[in-house]
Amino acid sequence: MKTLQSVPAIQGDVPGCRAPRARLARAVSRVARAVAARVGRWAGLAALGAALLLPACTILPKAEPLDVYLLPAIAATPATATQAAPWSLRIARPAAGVHLSGQRIVVVPEDSRVSVYKGAGWSDPAPVLVRNRLLDAFRADGRVGALSSDERQLHADFELDSDLRAFQSEYRGGRPEAVLRLDARLVHTASRRIVASRSFEQRQASADPAVPAVVEAFGTAADRLSAEVVDWTVREAAAVR
C-alpha cells in the first residue's frame, strides 16, 4: 500500500536564497495539489469499497424463526409419603452426546439418520429438561425432602448421575413416537461409590406427526420415566442406609 510522501521543507525568501517568492509560491501550490489529488483518490476508493459491501449484507441468510416449546407435564404424581427420608439427594444434569446436548427437537426419520424439526426447539437443552423433570417428580412424590441440583453443588448423601442416551422422536411404521432412554447411577457421595445402576426407557406414540403433538408425547414419556426413576432411587438408597 502506497503512503503519502512527506513534503520536503521549503526555505523562504531569505537573504542568500536564490528562489524568489513567486517561484516558492508556485512550488507550494503544486505540492498542495498533488497531496489533495492523492487524498481524494484514497477517499474515492474507500467510498467505493463501502458501496460494494452494502449489497453483500442483503444476501446473508436470515436466522430461522423458532417456535419454542416447554416440556409439558402431562400428569402430576400425587405425594405418597407422610415422612421424608432421612437422607439428601443431589440430581445432576445428565451427560449427553452432541446431537442431544442442544435445544433443537431431534427426530430420527429412518435408521442411522438424525435430523431436527424445522422451526421448532426446546426452551432448554434436553439434559436440563430431563434434570428439571426429575426434580419436579421427586418434589411431587415427597419421599425425599432434601433435594438439590448440580447447579449449586450443595452437600448431599447421594447423587443421581446419568447419561441421556435418547431424547428424540423416532418413526415406526410411518408414525412418530417420543423415545427417552436414561442410564442412571446412584452414587454415595462420601465414598464416590456407585451403589446402584439401571437403564430406563419410555416410548410414547404421537397422536399426530405435527410438532405440538410430538411435544405432548415427549411430556407423557418424561412423566413415566421420572416416576420409575423416583421409585428406584428411593428403594436403592433406603437399602444402603
C-alpha positions as CSV (number, residue, x, y, z in Angstrom):
1,M,0.0,0.0,0.0
2,K,1.4,3.4,-1.0
3,T,1.7,6.1,1.5
4,L,1.6,9.8,1.1
5,Q,5.2,11.1,0.7
6,S,6.3,13.7,3.2
7,V,6.5,17.2,1.8
8,P,10.1,18.4,1.9
9,A,10.9,21.5,3.8
10,I,11.0,24.6,1.6
11,Q,13.1,27.6,2.5
12,G,11.6,31.0,2.4
13,D,12.9,34.1,0.5
14,V,15.6,35.0,3.0
15,P,18.9,36.6,2.3
16,G,21.2,34.2,0.5
17,C,18.3,32.2,-1.0
18,R,18.2,32.2,-4.8
19,A,14.4,31.3,-5.4
20,P,12.2,34.4,-5.4
21,R,8.9,34.4,-3.6
22,A,6.8,33.8,-6.8
23,R,8.7,30.6,-7.5
24,L,8.3,29.4,-3.9
25,A,4.5,30.0,-4.0
26,R,4.2,28.0,-7.2
27,A,6.1,25.1,-5.7
28,V,3.9,25.1,-2.6
29,S,0.8,25.2,-4.8
30,R,2.0,22.2,-6.9
31,V,2.7,20.2,-3.7
32,A,-0.7,21.0,-2.3
33,R,-2.5,20.0,-5.5
34,A,-0.6,16.7,-5.5
35,V,-1.5,15.9,-1.9
36,A,-5.2,16.8,-2.5
37,A,-5.4,14.6,-5.5
38,R,-3.9,11.6,-3.7
39,V,-6.1,12.1,-0.7
40,G,-9.1,12.4,-2.9
41,R,-8.2,9.2,-4.7
42,W,-8.0,7.2,-1.5
43,A,-11.3,8.7,-0.3
44,G,-12.9,7.6,-3.5
45,L,-11.6,4.1,-3.1
46,A,-12.9,3.9,0.4
47,A,-16.3,5.1,-0.7
48,L,-16.4,2.5,-3.5
49,G,-15.5,-0.3,-1.0
50,A,-18.3,0.8,1.3
51,A,-20.7,0.8,-1.6
52,L,-19.6,-2.7,-2.6
53,L,-20.1,-4.0,0.9
54,L,-23.7,-2.8,1.2
55,P,-25.3,-5.3,-1.3
56,A,-23.3,-8.1,0.4
57,C,-25.2,-7.6,3.6
58,T,-28.5,-8.3,1.9
59,I,-27.5,-11.8,0.6
60,L,-26.7,-13.2,4.1
61,P,-29.2,-16.0,5.1
62,K,-31.7,-14.9,7.7
63,A,-31.9,-16.7,11.0
64,E,-34.6,-19.4,11.1
65,P,-37.5,-18.4,13.3
66,L,-38.2,-21.0,16.0
67,D,-41.3,-22.0,17.9
68,V,-40.0,-22.7,21.5
69,Y,-41.7,-25.5,23.4
70,L,-41.6,-26.3,27.1
71,L,-41.5,-30.0,28.1
72,P,-45.1,-30.4,29.2
73,A,-46.1,-32.1,32.4
74,I,-49.0,-34.3,31.5
75,A,-49.9,-35.7,34.9
76,A,-48.6,-34.7,38.3
77,T,-47.5,-37.5,40.5
78,P,-49.5,-37.4,43.8
79,A,-47.4,-37.3,47.0
80,T,-47.3,-40.7,48.7
81,A,-45.0,-40.1,51.7
82,T,-46.1,-39.0,55.1
83,Q,-42.5,-38.5,56.3
84,A,-39.4,-37.6,54.2
85,A,-36.4,-39.9,54.1
86,P,-33.5,-39.1,56.5
87,W,-31.0,-38.6,53.6
88,S,-30.4,-36.0,51.0
89,L,-30.2,-36.3,47.2
90,R,-28.5,-34.2,44.5
91,I,-29.7,-34.6,41.0
92,A,-27.0,-34.0,38.3
93,R,-27.6,-32.9,34.8
94,P,-27.3,-36.0,32.5
95,A,-24.4,-36.3,30.2
96,A,-25.4,-36.4,26.5
97,G,-23.9,-36.6,23.1
98,V,-23.6,-33.7,20.7
99,H,-26.9,-34.3,18.9
100,L,-28.8,-34.3,22.3
101,S,-27.0,-31.5,24.0
102,G,-28.7,-28.6,22.3
103,Q,-32.2,-27.2,22.2
104,R,-33.4,-28.5,18.8
105,I,-36.1,-31.2,18.8
106,V,-34.3,-34.2,17.4
107,V,-36.0,-36.6,15.1
108,V,-34.8,-39.9,13.6
109,P,-36.9,-40.4,10.4
110,E,-35.1,-43.6,9.5
111,D,-32.3,-45.8,10.8
112,S,-28.9,-44.1,11.2
113,R,-30.1,-40.6,10.1
114,V,-30.5,-37.9,12.6
115,S,-32.3,-34.6,11.9
116,V,-34.3,-31.9,13.7
117,Y,-37.8,-30.5,13.4
118,K,-37.6,-27.4,11.2
119,G,-38.6,-24.2,13.0
120,A,-39.0,-25.8,16.5
121,G,-36.9,-26.0,19.6
122,W,-37.0,-26.7,23.3
123,S,-36.9,-24.0,26.0
124,D,-33.7,-25.5,27.4
125,P,-31.1,-28.1,26.3
126,A,-32.5,-31.6,26.6
127,P,-30.3,-32.7,29.5
128,V,-31.6,-29.7,31.5
129,L,-35.2,-30.5,30.7
130,V,-34.6,-34.1,32.0
131,R,-32.9,-33.0,35.2
132,N,-35.6,-30.5,36.0
133,R,-38.4,-33.0,35.3
134,L,-36.7,-35.4,37.7
135,L,-36.5,-32.7,40.3
136,D,-40.2,-32.0,39.9
137,A,-41.1,-35.6,40.1
138,F,-39.1,-36.1,43.4
139,R,-40.7,-32.9,44.9
140,A,-44.2,-34.1,43.9
141,D,-43.5,-37.6,45.3
142,G,-42.5,-36.2,48.7
143,R,-40.4,-39.2,49.9
144,V,-37.1,-37.2,49.6
145,G,-37.4,-33.9,51.2
146,A,-33.7,-32.7,51.0
147,L,-33.2,-32.2,47.3
148,S,-30.7,-30.1,45.3
149,S,-29.2,-30.0,41.8
150,D,-25.7,-29.8,40.4
151,E,-26.2,-26.0,39.8
152,R,-25.3,-25.2,43.4
153,Q,-23.2,-28.3,44.4
154,L,-24.6,-28.5,47.9
155,H,-23.6,-31.4,50.1
156,A,-25.9,-34.4,49.7
157,D,-25.7,-38.0,50.9
158,F,-26.4,-39.4,47.4
159,E,-26.1,-38.1,43.9
160,L,-28.2,-39.2,40.9
161,D,-25.9,-39.3,38.0
162,S,-26.9,-40.4,34.5
163,D,-26.3,-40.5,30.7
164,L,-29.1,-39.4,28.4
165,R,-29.0,-41.9,25.6
166,A,-32.1,-40.9,23.7
167,F,-34.4,-37.9,23.7
168,Q,-35.8,-37.9,20.3
169,S,-38.7,-38.7,18.0
170,E,-38.4,-41.9,16.0
171,Y,-40.6,-43.2,13.2
172,R,-42.2,-46.6,13.3
173,G,-44.5,-47.6,10.5
174,G,-44.7,-44.0,9.4
175,R,-45.8,-42.8,12.8
176,P,-43.6,-40.8,15.2
177,E,-43.1,-41.7,18.8
178,A,-41.1,-40.0,21.6
179,V,-38.2,-42.1,22.8
180,L,-36.5,-41.4,26.1
181,R,-33.6,-43.5,27.4
182,L,-31.6,-42.8,30.6
183,D,-28.7,-44.8,32.1
184,A,-28.9,-43.9,35.8
185,R,-26.4,-44.3,38.6
186,L,-26.9,-43.8,42.3
187,V,-23.7,-42.6,43.9
188,H,-22.8,-42.4,47.6
189,T,-21.1,-39.0,47.7
190,A,-18.9,-39.6,50.7
191,S,-17.2,-42.7,49.2
192,R,-17.9,-41.8,45.5
193,R,-19.1,-45.4,45.2
194,I,-21.9,-46.4,42.8
195,V,-24.4,-48.2,44.9
196,A,-26.9,-49.0,42.1
197,S,-27.3,-48.5,38.4
198,R,-30.1,-49.1,35.9
199,S,-31.3,-48.2,32.4
200,F,-34.7,-46.7,31.9
201,E,-36.6,-46.3,28.6
202,Q,-40.0,-44.9,27.8
203,R,-41.7,-44.7,24.4
204,Q,-44.9,-42.8,23.6
205,A,-46.6,-42.7,20.2
206,S,-47.7,-39.3,19.0
207,A,-51.3,-38.8,18.0
208,D,-50.2,-36.7,15.1
209,P,-47.0,-36.1,13.1
210,A,-47.3,-32.3,13.8
211,V,-44.7,-30.9,16.3
212,P,-47.2,-29.9,19.0
213,A,-48.5,-33.5,19.2
214,V,-44.9,-34.8,19.2
215,V,-44.1,-32.5,22.1
216,E,-47.1,-33.8,24.1
217,A,-45.8,-37.4,23.5
218,F,-42.4,-36.3,25.0
219,G,-44.2,-34.9,28.1
220,T,-46.0,-38.2,28.7
221,A,-42.8,-40.3,28.2
222,A,-40.9,-38.0,30.5
223,D,-43.5,-38.3,33.2
224,R,-43.5,-42.1,33.2
225,L,-39.7,-42.3,33.1
226,S,-39.4,-39.8,36.0
227,A,-41.8,-41.8,38.1
228,E,-39.8,-45.0,37.5
229,V,-36.5,-43.2,38.5
230,V,-38.1,-41.9,41.7
231,D,-39.3,-45.3,42.9
232,W,-35.9,-46.9,42.0
233,T,-33.8,-44.2,43.7
234,V,-35.8,-44.3,46.9
235,R,-35.7,-48.1,47.1
236,E,-32.0,-48.4,46.4
237,A,-30.9,-45.5,48.8
238,A,-33.1,-46.9,51.6
239,A,-31.3,-50.3,51.2
240,V,-27.9,-48.7,51.6
241,R,-28.9,-46.6,54.6
